[in-house]
Amino acid sequence: MLPPVNSSHRRALDPINTPSRLLLGPGPSNAHPTVLEALSRTPIGHLDPLYVELMGEVQELLRYAWQTENRLTIPMSGTGSAAMEATLANTIEPGDTVLVAVIGYFGLRLADMAGRYRANVITIEKPWGEAFSLAELEQAVATHKPTILAMVHAETSTGVCQPMEGIGDLCRANDCLLLLDTVTSLGGVPLFLDAWKVDLAYSCSQKGLSCPPGLGPFTMGPRAEAKMMGRSGKVPNWYLDVTLLNQYWGSDRVYHHTAPVNMNFGMREALRLLADEGLESAWARHRSNAERLWAGLERLGLELHVPEHLRLPTLTTVRIPEGVDGKAFSLHLLNTHGIEMGGGLGALAGKVWRIGLMGYNSQPENVDRLLNLLERDLPAFRTGSAAAAPQPVAAL
Ligand SMILES: Cc1ncc(COP(=O)(O)O)c(C=O)c1O
């Protein structure tokens, strides 16, 4: 007889029982109810003609969300990092110079990945909470003459939105590809990939698109495609090889891997909801709820980390007040009220909270609920207060 399941994991035999949370952190955010319904549909085959039609619909809707006409626009099977890696794996050849303009944690991830594909990686970095000016980028491009300039549009670690004016023209004038991380901007912040002359971009399913994590939207324009097709060897990553994936997502519909069909059901519904609302309305909704949050936080005497003109509507960084145990307060919100708020990453660890208002969660009721709790409960977490002791983590 086989031994029973390890006794320390006895609860693994109980039916799953996860709590309902309000996810106001850096992502994932809550999925829209009709997206959850789409996810729970009976799977169909990944080569079923009906599924093949759905693939085309997802591509069309993604192009709309990104404002691009790129033929090679697909949801990568995997999270945002998979799509991030796909942009680099397909275009870098060993020795290519990749200039990464780092404004936070995810720029560093881009640099790490590019190095793994044997690029000559050069980073320039701003203090976390700032963005690059066009003049700074012009100087760096003139000095380093990169093949690819990689940057993050919406830096989730700092809450900064990188202004994009002129960067695409700069890249074209210097025969350089422009690669943009839009993980925390797609669906929530104005994005015009073609007008901005972005050659490569990626995103995720779990933030502005109101879908759970699992897919990484990817897009590649004609200049990047030419670079990929001109490479001297195979793309050094089989799973993310767009020349192979295109045979499935392009007209041939040749099997590459078994697509996560239900995730694509969810993605189709999420993108349909976005198109139904209209991009401009969705952007305006994110903006007005973020402004409501910023005004409320300032009313409470809390300090925002990023100057207003650079602030992301999807992610706000708030400085943890002197004398407050930021982690204990986040745990209190989670355990007592079922609300998730993020902590700082990298250079901002322990210094800020990160509040996400993304996709389905960008609603005034959510803003007011959080502000009310901050007003009522935060004073007890200041040094010397009896309630400042960390709370235990609730069991799922
Ligand atoms: C700006 C940015 N880039 C990339 C990623 C990586 O995406 P994922 O965690 O879905 O792999 C994240 C995740 O939060 C992000 O915020």
Ligand as a Chemical Component Dictionary entry (heavy atoms), coordinates in Angstrom:
data_LIG
# 
_chem_comp.id                   LIG 
_chem_comp.type                 NON-POLYMER 
_chem_comp.pdbx_formal_charge   0 
_chem_comp.three_letter_code    LIG 
# 
loop_
_chem_comp_atom.comp_id 
_chem_comp_atom.atom_id 
_chem_comp_atom.alt_atom_id 
_chem_comp_atom.type_symbol 
_chem_comp_atom.charge 
_chem_comp_atom.model_Cartn_x 
_chem_comp_atom.model_Cartn_y 
_chem_comp_atom.model_Cartn_z 
_chem_comp_atom.pdbx_ordinal 
LIG C1 C1 C 0 6.454 46.517 -15.343 1  
LIG C2 C2 C 0 6.442 45.012 -15.243 2  
LIG N1 N1 N 0 7.119 44.299 -16.128 3  
LIG C3 C3 C 0 7.130 42.966 -16.081 4  
LIG C4 C4 C 0 6.453 42.266 -15.115 5  
LIG C5 C5 C 0 6.489 40.783 -15.083 6  
LIG O1 O1 O 0 5.232 40.247 -15.319 7  
LIG P1 P1 P 0 4.790 38.839 -14.689 8  
LIG O2 O2 O 0 4.914 38.952 -13.219 9  
LIG O3 O3 O 0 3.372 38.703 -15.177 10 
LIG O4 O4 O 0 5.685 37.803 -15.237 11 
LIG C6 C6 C 0 5.731 42.976 -14.152 12 
LIG C7 C7 C 0 4.991 42.273 -13.101 13 
LIG O5 O5 O 0 4.359 42.848 -12.255 14 
LIG C8 C8 C 0 5.721 44.384 -14.223 15 
LIG O6 O6 O 0 5.035 45.095 -13.332 16 
# 
loop_
_chem_comp_bond.comp_id 
_chem_comp_bond.atom_id_1 
_chem_comp_bond.atom_id_2 
_chem_comp_bond.value_order 
_chem_comp_bond.pdbx_ordinal 
LIG C1 C2 SING 1  
LIG C2 N1 SING 2  
LIG C2 C8 DOUB 3  
LIG N1 C3 DOUB 4  
LIG C3 C4 SING 5  
LIG C4 C5 SING 6  
LIG C4 C6 DOUB 7  
LIG C5 O1 SING 8  
LIG O1 P1 SING 9  
LIG P1 O2 DOUB 10 
LIG P1 O3 SING 11 
LIG P1 O4 SING 12 
LIG C6 C7 SING 13 
LIG C6 C8 SING 14 
LIG C7 O5 DOUB 15 
LIG C8 O6 SING 16 
# 
